[in-house]
Amino acid sequence: MRVSIASEPAMPGAVNLDWADARPRLAVVLDGLTESPQTGCVHGTAWYVARLGARLLRRLDGPTPLAEGLALAVAEVAAEHPGCDLRHPGSPGSTVSIVRQTATGAEYLVLADSPVVLDTAGGPVAVIDDSWKALATPDLAAAAERGTRDDLARFIADQQSQRNTPGGYWIARTEPEAAAHALTGTVDGVRGALLASDGAALLVTDYGLLDWRGYLDLGYRAGPAGIITATRTAEHADPHRTRWPRQKVSDDATAAVCLFAPANEEGPLP
């Protein structure tokens, strides 16, 4: 499997809370959740995704089941900062998207709304869990779209209260049991795959400018950087967020384009 990755923060010079890396048969994308002023952790989201990502690569570069490896990685990162209040709802967290090549296709794991799109002869297979959108109260969602600092803080607090709880939605944070709520599966005959943070999937999920077939084709043609460029072009054409109401003009954006190939052709894409 040959993998090409691109990632950039929402604004030049800002901290990028996304993370991505790959091995010859494994690709991982993490989308760290926006931090709130109230948190029980002194380390921050960028620290969290870097630690979690490194442990996922180590755990899953082999036969370990994806959900099992995720649970172990979450527990390992939690053990790294025992002095923090790991029960605080503002603890750093992340979405998780994983693809691992098999002898006949690919395994996938998706926790929350960063999609995995698998390219098969029968068409794209898109895996995403955006159930959090149905849980946001209308007033808070509308307030978040106005985008003031107070509005966003209220929206984040509302989301935090629904994370990793029964009836809510699940992310990677401090609870290993969250891994059991991930979407997992195996698909045969996969020719390629695209993993993305939600900020790099907006061309399909929110802006409706592409379908998943067109999204894959853009990734193959222009690479992951081309996906981010197209996303930024759309966002800069809507600076006041009127065509596409959203919390902020741009988000961190990360994409990984995977081309499945025989073992002797594995390696990074040019």
C-alpha positions as CSV (number, residue, x, y, z in Angstrom):
1,M,0.0,0.0,0.0
2,R,1.4,3.3,-1.1
3,V,0.3,6.3,1.0
4,S,0.5,10.1,0.5
5,I,-0.5,12.5,3.3
6,A,-1.1,16.2,3.5
7,S,-2.2,18.2,6.5
8,E,-2.5,21.9,7.4
9,P,-4.0,23.9,10.2
10,A,-7.2,26.0,9.9
11,M,-5.1,29.2,9.6
12,P,-1.4,29.7,8.9
13,G,0.7,29.6,12.0
14,A,-2.1,28.0,14.1
15,V,-1.6,24.7,16.0
16,N,-2.8,21.8,13.9
17,L,-4.8,19.4,16.1
18,D,-4.9,16.7,13.3
19,W,-2.4,13.9,13.0
20,A,-1.6,11.3,10.4
21,D,1.0,8.7,9.5
22,A,1.3,5.4,7.8
23,R,3.2,2.1,7.5
24,P,3.4,-0.1,4.4
25,R,0.0,-1.7,5.2
26,L,-1.5,0.7,7.7
27,A,-2.8,4.3,7.6
28,V,-4.1,6.4,10.5
29,V,-5.8,9.8,10.6
30,L,-6.7,11.5,13.9
31,D,-8.7,14.7,14.2
32,G,-8.2,16.2,17.7
33,L,-11.2,17.9,19.1
34,T,-11.2,21.7,19.7
35,E,-9.9,22.5,23.1
36,S,-12.1,24.3,25.7
37,P,-10.9,26.7,28.4
38,Q,-11.9,24.2,31.0
39,T,-9.9,21.0,31.0
40,G,-8.4,18.6,33.5
41,C,-5.3,18.1,31.4
42,V,-2.2,20.2,31.2
43,H,-0.9,18.7,28.0
44,G,-3.4,19.7,25.3
45,T,-4.9,18.0,22.2
46,A,-1.8,18.2,20.0
47,W,0.1,16.2,22.6
48,Y,-2.7,13.7,22.9
49,V,-3.1,12.9,19.2
50,A,0.7,12.6,18.7
51,R,0.9,10.1,21.6
52,L,-2.2,8.2,20.5
53,G,-1.1,8.0,16.9
54,A,2.3,6.7,17.7
55,R,0.8,3.9,19.8
56,L,-1.7,3.0,17.2
57,L,1.0,2.6,14.6
58,R,3.0,0.3,17.0
59,R,0.0,-1.7,18.1
60,L,-1.6,-2.2,14.7
61,D,1.4,-2.8,12.4
62,G,0.6,-6.5,12.7
63,P,-2.4,-8.8,13.3
64,T,-3.9,-7.2,16.4
65,P,-7.6,-6.5,15.8
66,L,-8.2,-2.8,15.1
67,A,-10.6,-2.2,18.0
68,E,-8.4,-4.1,20.4
69,G,-5.4,-2.1,19.4
70,L,-7.3,1.2,19.8
71,A,-8.4,0.3,23.3
72,L,-4.9,-0.6,24.3
73,A,-3.5,2.6,22.8
74,V,-6.1,4.7,24.6
75,A,-5.2,3.1,27.9
76,E,-1.5,3.6,27.3
77,V,-1.9,7.3,26.6
78,A,-4.1,7.7,29.7
79,A,-1.4,6.1,31.8
80,E,1.1,8.7,30.5
81,H,-0.6,11.6,32.4
82,P,-1.9,10.2,35.7
83,G,-1.5,13.6,37.3
84,C,-4.3,15.0,35.1
85,D,-8.0,14.8,35.9
86,L,-8.8,12.1,33.4
87,R,-12.5,12.2,34.4
88,H,-12.9,15.8,33.3
89,P,-15.2,16.1,30.2
90,G,-12.7,18.5,28.7
91,S,-9.9,16.0,28.6
92,P,-8.2,15.9,25.1
93,G,-9.9,13.6,22.6
94,S,-9.9,12.7,19.0
95,T,-11.7,11.0,16.2
96,V,-10.0,7.9,14.7
97,S,-9.8,6.6,11.2
98,I,-7.8,3.5,10.3
99,V,-7.2,1.4,7.2
100,R,-5.1,-1.7,7.1
101,Q,-4.5,-3.7,4.0
102,T,-5.3,-7.4,4.0
103,A,-4.5,-10.2,1.5
104,T,-7.8,-9.7,-0.2
105,G,-8.8,-6.1,0.5
106,A,-8.8,-3.9,3.6
107,E,-9.9,-3.6,7.2
108,Y,-11.2,-0.3,8.5
109,L,-12.1,1.4,11.8
110,V,-13.9,4.7,12.2
111,L,-14.6,6.3,15.5
112,A,-16.7,9.5,15.0
113,D,-16.9,11.7,12.0
114,S,-13.6,11.4,10.2
115,P,-14.4,9.2,7.2
116,V,-12.8,6.3,5.5
117,V,-13.7,5.9,1.8
118,L,-12.8,2.5,0.2
119,D,-12.6,2.3,-3.6
120,T,-14.0,-1.0,-4.9
121,A,-15.2,-2.3,-8.3
122,G,-18.8,-1.9,-7.1
123,G,-18.2,1.8,-6.2
124,P,-17.0,3.8,-3.2
125,V,-17.8,2.4,0.3
126,A,-17.9,5.4,2.7
127,V,-17.7,4.8,6.5
128,I,-18.5,7.7,8.8
129,D,-20.3,8.2,12.1
130,D,-21.6,11.7,12.4
131,S,-24.3,10.9,15.0
132,W,-23.2,13.9,17.1
133,K,-25.0,16.2,14.6
134,A,-28.4,14.7,15.7
135,L,-27.5,15.3,19.3
136,A,-26.7,19.0,19.1
137,T,-29.6,21.2,20.4
138,P,-30.9,23.5,17.7
139,D,-30.2,26.6,19.8
140,L,-26.6,25.7,20.4
141,A,-26.0,24.6,16.8
142,A,-27.4,28.0,15.6
143,A,-25.3,29.8,18.2
144,A,-22.2,28.0,17.1
145,E,-22.8,29.0,13.5
146,R,-22.6,32.7,14.5
147,G,-19.1,31.9,15.6
148,T,-18.5,34.2,18.6
149,R,-16.1,33.0,21.2
150,D,-19.0,32.6,23.8
151,D,-21.2,30.8,21.3
152,L,-18.4,28.3,20.5
153,A,-17.6,27.7,24.2
154,R,-21.3,26.9,24.8
155,F,-21.3,24.5,21.9
156,I,-18.2,22.7,23.0
157,A,-19.5,22.4,26.6
158,D,-22.8,20.9,25.2
159,Q,-20.8,18.4,23.1
160,Q,-18.5,17.4,26.0
161,S,-21.6,16.5,28.0
162,Q,-22.6,13.9,25.4
163,R,-19.2,12.3,24.7
164,N,-18.5,8.7,25.7
165,T,-21.8,8.4,27.5
166,P,-24.8,6.1,26.8
167,G,-27.1,7.8,24.4
168,G,-24.3,10.1,23.3
169,Y,-21.5,9.6,20.8
170,W,-18.0,8.1,21.2
171,I,-14.5,9.4,20.6
172,A,-11.0,8.4,21.7
173,R,-10.3,10.1,25.0
174,T,-9.4,8.4,28.2
175,E,-11.9,5.5,28.2
176,P,-10.6,2.3,26.4
177,E,-14.2,1.0,26.1
178,A,-14.9,3.7,23.5
179,A,-13.1,1.4,21.0
180,A,-16.0,-1.0,21.2
181,H,-18.3,1.7,19.7
182,A,-16.2,2.2,16.6
183,L,-17.4,1.1,13.2
184,T,-15.3,-1.7,12.0
185,G,-15.3,-4.2,9.1
186,T,-13.5,-5.8,6.2
187,V,-14.0,-5.2,2.5
188,D,-12.6,-7.3,-0.3
189,G,-11.4,-6.1,-3.6
190,V,-10.3,-2.7,-2.4
191,R,-8.2,-0.8,-5.0
192,G,-7.5,2.3,-2.9
193,A,-8.7,4.3,0.1
194,L,-9.0,7.8,1.3
195,L,-8.9,8.8,5.0
196,A,-9.7,12.3,6.1
197,S,-10.3,14.5,9.1
198,D,-13.7,16.2,9.0
199,G,-12.2,19.4,7.8
200,A,-10.9,17.7,4.7
201,A,-14.1,15.9,4.0
202,L,-16.3,19.0,3.8
203,L,-16.4,19.0,0.0
204,V,-18.8,16.0,0.3
205,T,-20.2,16.1,3.8
206,D,-21.2,19.7,4.2
207,Y,-20.6,21.6,1.0
208,G,-22.0,19.1,-1.4
209,L,-19.6,19.9,-4.1
210,L,-18.5,16.3,-4.7
211,D,-19.9,12.9,-4.1
212,W,-17.6,10.1,-2.7
213,R,-16.7,9.0,-6.3
214,G,-15.6,12.5,-7.2
215,Y,-13.8,12.8,-3.9
216,L,-11.7,9.7,-4.5
217,D,-11.0,10.8,-8.1
218,L,-9.8,14.2,-6.8
219,G,-7.5,12.5,-4.4
220,Y,-6.0,10.2,-7.1
221,R,-5.6,13.1,-9.5
222,A,-4.4,15.9,-7.3
223,G,-3.3,14.1,-4.2
224,P,-4.3,14.9,-0.6
225,A,-2.9,18.4,-1.0
226,G,-5.3,18.9,-3.9
227,I,-8.2,18.0,-1.6
228,I,-7.2,20.6,0.9
229,T,-6.6,23.2,-1.8
230,A,-10.1,22.6,-3.2
231,T,-11.6,22.8,0.3
232,R,-9.8,26.1,1.1
233,T,-10.9,27.6,-2.3
234,A,-14.5,26.8,-1.4
235,E,-14.2,28.3,2.1
236,H,-12.4,31.4,0.9
237,A,-15.3,32.0,-1.5
238,D,-17.7,32.0,1.5
239,P,-15.8,34.0,4.1
240,H,-19.0,35.1,5.9
241,R,-20.3,31.6,6.2
242,T,-23.6,32.4,4.5
243,R,-23.6,29.7,1.8
244,W,-22.4,27.0,4.2
245,P,-23.2,28.0,7.8
246,R,-20.4,26.7,10.0
247,Q,-18.6,27.4,13.3
248,K,-15.5,28.8,11.6
249,V,-14.4,29.7,8.2
250,S,-11.9,26.8,8.0
251,D,-10.9,23.8,10.1
252,D,-7.7,21.8,10.3
253,A,-7.6,19.6,7.3
254,T,-5.8,16.3,6.8
255,A,-6.1,13.6,4.1
256,A,-4.3,10.4,3.3
257,V,-4.6,8.8,-0.1
258,C,-3.8,5.1,-0.3
259,L,-3.1,3.0,-3.4
260,F,-3.1,-0.7,-2.9
261,A,-0.3,-2.5,-4.6
262,P,1.7,-5.7,-4.4
263,A,4.2,-5.9,-1.5
264,N,7.2,-5.2,-3.8
265,E,5.6,-1.9,-4.8
266,E,4.9,-0.6,-1.3
267,G,6.3,2.7,-0.2
268,P,5.6,6.4,-0.1
269,L,4.0,8.0,-3.1
270,P,6.1,10.6,-5.0
